[in-house]
Amino acid sequence: MVASLTQSDYPGRWWIVLPDGRIECRLCPRFCKLNEGQRGFCFVRQRAGDRIVLTTYGRSSGFCVDPIEKKPLNHFLPGTSVLSFGTAGCNLGCRFCQNWDISKAREWDKLADTASPEQIALAAQRLGCRSVAFTYNDPVIFAEYAIDVAQACREHGIKAVAVTAGYITDDARPEFYQHMDAANVDLKAFTDAFYGISRRFIPTSRCSINRTHHRQRLPVHARSPVRRVCITFTPETSMTAKAAALGVRVVANC
């Protein structure tokens, strides 16, 4: 998957033109407003002419075969392997990020490999992985790429897993999650005071989890008291409830 690399400039989605001529990105709740050539907080979404482009489409910062339990997920394809990969950039700025060298990379051309959606699906199949996980940095910021990879994987019978902070707008959330078979939503903290320390921390992930658990009465499984929450569905959960609660499609009893 290694090749000569250039910025991809893949046509992005979820943006509008403002009356003052700037383009507003509508993918995450930062709503970055960009003039020509400017990049959003995530660094990988950029204004190019009269549109937003995704500069990391088809690019990866690395691959690794992991046990699915490492994601972690509760009763989702237990005992199987998952092909993990990410890109670069992030729409959060957590000071405790363990992947900061990837999520805040500004010279990721030195790190990235090219990888088309079909190549990733075939690699997972060749390595005996039953799923592919978007991880290391948040897949929300490369949503177009993640969706295409998920579709390619599905054609080969491989599941798609999103490891995410859930920091995504109502505009983009349904389509993004409808292509995922499982999701692990990171909860960064339990208090509004923590999220209020800096504009970098905004409790969108907590809102998403609360919406899922309390409004749809779906089970939410916590791995630790602070960082990570797994959203799963019981076999009795209707497809309507699943779609209403982030649009995640989870195959039960795998």
Secondary structure per residue as TSV (DSSP state, phi and psi in degrees):
chain	resnum	aa	ss	phi	psi
A	1	M	-	360.0	6.2
A	2	V	-	-87.7	135.3
A	3	A	-	-156.5	171.6
A	4	S	-	-65.7	132.8
A	5	L	-	-109.6	137.3
A	6	T	-	-137.6	161.5
A	7	Q	-	-60.6	135.8
A	8	S	-	-77.9	-37.8
A	9	D	-	52.4	44.1
A	10	Y	E	-74.4	133.6
A	11	P	E	-56.0	121.8
A	12	G	-	-89.5	167.0
A	13	R	-	-121.1	180.0
A	14	W	S	60.3	62.0
A	15	W	E	-149.8	159.4
A	16	I	E	-137.1	157.7
A	17	V	E	-94.7	127.9
A	18	L	-	-86.3	159.9
A	19	P	T	-57.0	-28.9
A	20	D	T	-85.3	5.3
A	21	G	S	94.5	-13.6
A	22	R	-	-74.0	158.5
A	23	I	E	-106.5	129.4
A	24	E	E	-102.1	123.3
A	25	C	E	-76.5	129.7
A	26	R	-	-111.9	20.8
A	27	L	S	-80.6	-44.2
A	28	C	S	-124.8	163.1
A	29	P	T	-69.7	4.6
A	30	R	T	-73.5	-27.3
A	31	F	-	49.7	52.6
A	32	C	-	-59.5	133.7
A	33	K	E	-109.8	116.4
A	34	L	E	-116.7	136.2
A	35	N	-	-91.1	174.2
A	36	E	T	-52.6	128.7
A	37	G	T	83.7	-12.8
A	38	Q	-	-75.3	150.6
A	39	R	B	-108.8	153.6
A	40	G	-	-75.9	178.3
A	41	F	T	-56.3	-34.3
A	42	C	T	-69.0	-18.3
A	43	F	S	79.5	-21.1
A	44	V	S	-100.2	-9.2
A	45	R	E	-106.6	125.8
A	46	Q	E	-135.2	148.3
A	47	R	E	-84.1	128.1
A	48	A	E	-132.6	101.7
A	49	G	T	71.9	-126.3
A	50	D	T	-102.9	32.8
A	51	R	E	-153.8	169.8
A	52	I	E	-99.5	137.7
A	53	V	E	-121.3	150.7
A	54	L	E	-98.1	114.6
A	55	T	T	-84.0	-6.9
A	56	T	T	-114.0	13.9
A	57	Y	T	-61.9	132.7
A	58	G	T	75.7	16.8
A	59	R	E	-123.9	143.7
A	60	S	E	-134.5	145.1
A	61	S	S	-88.1	-1.9
A	62	G	E	151.8	162.2
A	63	F	E	-129.1	151.4
A	64	C	E	-156.4	140.4
A	65	V	E	-93.3	121.1
A	66	D	E	-123.8	161.2
A	67	P	E	-72.5	143.4
A	68	I	G	-60.4	-27.0
A	69	E	G	-64.8	-17.4
A	70	K	G	-74.1	-17.6
A	71	K	S	-63.9	-38.1
A	72	P	-	-94.0	156.1
A	73	L	-	-129.4	148.9
A	74	N	S	-97.6	110.1
A	75	H	S	60.9	35.6
A	76	F	S	-114.2	108.7
A	77	L	S	49.0	50.2
A	78	P	T	-58.6	141.5
A	79	G	T	80.0	7.1
A	80	T	-	-105.8	169.1
A	81	S	E	-98.3	150.4
A	82	V	E	-128.1	138.3
A	83	L	E	-88.6	111.3
A	84	S	E	-96.0	138.6
A	85	F	E	-157.1	161.6
A	86	G	E	-146.3	-176.0
A	87	T	-	-119.1	-120.1
A	88	A	S	-146.2	160.1
A	89	G	-	87.7	165.8
A	90	C	-	-165.0	151.9
A	91	N	S	-95.5	7.6
A	92	L	-	-116.8	169.0
A	93	G	-	-134.3	45.9
A	94	C	-	-61.9	128.2
A	95	R	T	-72.3	-17.2
A	96	F	T	-100.8	15.7
A	97	C	-	-60.7	125.9
A	98	Q	T	-82.1	-14.0
A	99	N	T	-111.8	33.2
A	100	W	H	-58.8	-30.7
A	101	D	H	-68.7	-20.3
A	102	I	H	-96.7	-48.7
A	103	S	H	-67.9	-25.4
A	104	K	T	-115.9	20.3
A	105	A	-	-64.3	141.7
A	106	R	S	-121.9	-5.0
A	107	E	-	-127.7	48.3
A	108	W	G	-73.1	-8.1
A	109	D	G	-61.5	-26.1
A	110	K	G	-75.7	-15.6
A	111	L	T	-109.8	-27.8
A	112	A	-	-82.7	145.3
A	113	D	E	-108.8	153.4
A	114	T	E	-81.7	142.6
A	115	A	-	-158.6	107.2
A	116	S	-	-75.0	159.2
A	117	P	H	-53.6	-42.3
A	118	E	H	-66.0	-39.2
A	119	Q	H	-61.9	-40.3
A	120	I	H	-66.5	-43.0
A	121	A	H	-62.1	-42.6
A	122	L	H	-68.6	-36.8
A	123	A	H	-63.7	-43.0
A	124	A	H	-61.6	-42.4
A	125	Q	H	-63.8	-44.0
A	126	R	H	-64.8	-34.3
A	127	L	T	-86.7	0.1
A	128	G	T	76.8	23.7
A	129	C	-	-89.9	134.5
A	130	R	S	-91.7	-3.2
A	131	S	E	-153.2	162.6
A	132	V	E	-122.8	134.1
A	133	A	E	-114.2	132.0
A	134	F	E	-90.1	111.0
A	135	T	-	-150.0	-168.3
A	136	Y	S	73.7	-51.6
A	137	N	S	-130.8	167.0
A	138	D	-	-74.1	125.0
A	139	P	G	-67.8	-14.3
A	140	V	G	-56.1	-40.1
A	141	I	G	-73.4	-19.6
A	142	F	G	-116.0	45.5
A	143	A	H	-56.0	-41.8
A	144	E	H	-60.9	-42.1
A	145	Y	H	-67.8	-46.1
A	146	A	H	-60.7	-42.1
A	147	I	H	-63.2	-44.0
A	148	D	H	-64.7	-38.8
A	149	V	H	-64.9	-44.2
A	150	A	H	-59.8	-40.9
A	151	Q	H	-66.4	-41.5
A	152	A	H	-64.2	-40.2
A	153	C	H	-64.5	-40.7
A	154	R	H	-61.8	-33.7
A	155	E	H	-66.0	-19.6
A	156	H	T	-107.7	14.0
A	157	G	T	73.3	26.0
A	158	I	-	-111.8	136.3
A	159	K	E	-83.3	159.5
A	160	A	E	-117.7	132.2
A	161	V	E	-122.8	129.0
A	162	A	E	-105.2	122.0
A	163	V	E	-104.2	108.7
A	164	T	E	-145.9	159.7
A	165	A	-	-86.5	-4.9
A	166	G	-	71.1	18.9
A	167	Y	-	-87.5	83.6
A	168	I	-	-146.8	149.8
A	169	T	-	-79.9	163.8
A	170	D	T	-63.7	-26.9
A	171	D	T	-64.1	-42.6
A	172	A	T	-97.2	-23.7
A	173	R	H	-55.7	-49.4
A	174	P	H	-59.3	-45.8
A	175	E	H	-69.5	-39.0
A	176	F	H	-60.6	-50.9
A	177	Y	H	-75.7	-21.6
A	178	Q	H	-68.3	-16.0
A	179	H	T	-94.8	-4.3
A	180	M	-	-96.8	143.1
A	181	D	S	-93.0	-20.7
A	182	A	E	-156.1	154.4
A	183	A	E	-140.8	142.2
A	184	N	E	-119.6	111.0
A	185	V	E	-100.2	119.6
A	186	D	E	-74.8	126.7
A	187	L	-	-100.7	116.0
A	188	K	-	-79.0	-30.2
A	189	A	-	-166.8	167.4
A	190	F	S	-99.6	-12.6
A	191	T	-	-112.6	147.4
A	192	D	H	-65.4	-30.1
A	193	A	H	-61.6	-40.3
A	194	F	H	-65.2	-47.3
A	195	Y	H	-64.9	-23.6
A	196	G	T	-84.3	-5.3
A	197	I	T	-58.5	-39.0
A	198	S	-	-150.9	154.1
A	199	R	T	-64.1	-11.5
A	200	R	T	-67.4	-26.1
A	201	F	-	-109.4	110.6
A	202	I	-	-128.0	131.2
A	203	P	T	-77.9	41.3
A	204	T	H	-65.6	-38.4
A	205	S	H	-63.5	-38.2
A	206	R	H	-64.7	-39.3
A	207	C	H	-63.2	-41.9
A	208	S	H	-63.1	-43.3
A	209	I	H	-66.8	-43.4
A	210	N	H	-61.3	-41.3
A	211	R	I	-61.3	-41.7
A	212	T	I	-67.7	-46.8
A	213	H	I	-78.3	-46.2
A	214	H	I	-86.7	-40.0
A	215	R	I	-79.2	-39.6
A	216	Q	S	-100.4	-1.9
A	217	R	-	56.3	39.3
A	218	L	-	-95.2	149.4
A	219	P	-	-70.7	136.0
A	220	V	E	-121.2	123.4
A	221	H	E	-108.5	120.6
A	222	A	E	-92.9	131.9
A	223	R	S	-86.9	-36.3
A	224	S	S	-140.8	165.0
A	225	P	S	-71.1	-8.8
A	226	V	S	-126.3	-56.9
A	227	R	S	-86.7	-47.3
A	228	R	E	-125.4	136.6
A	229	V	E	-129.0	134.5
A	230	C	E	-105.6	127.2
A	231	I	E	-99.1	119.4
A	232	T	-	-129.4	168.2
A	233	F	-	-124.9	143.4
A	234	T	-	-82.0	161.1
A	235	P	T	-59.5	-23.9
A	236	E	T	-81.9	-10.7
A	237	T	-	-67.3	126.7
A	238	S	-	-74.5	156.2
A	239	M	H	-62.4	-32.0
A	240	T	H	-63.8	-43.8
A	241	A	H	-65.4	-39.6
A	242	K	H	-61.6	-47.1
A	243	A	H	-62.9	-37.2
A	244	A	H	-71.8	-23.2
A	245	A	T	-106.3	59.1
A	246	L	T	97.4	-8.0
A	247	G	-	73.9	16.9
A	248	V	-	-75.5	133.3
A	249	R	-	-105.2	114.3
A	250	V	-	-117.9	130.3
A	251	V	-	-85.2	115.8
A	252	A	T	-83.4	157.4
A	253	N	T	56.6	40.4
A	254	C	-	-74.0	360.0
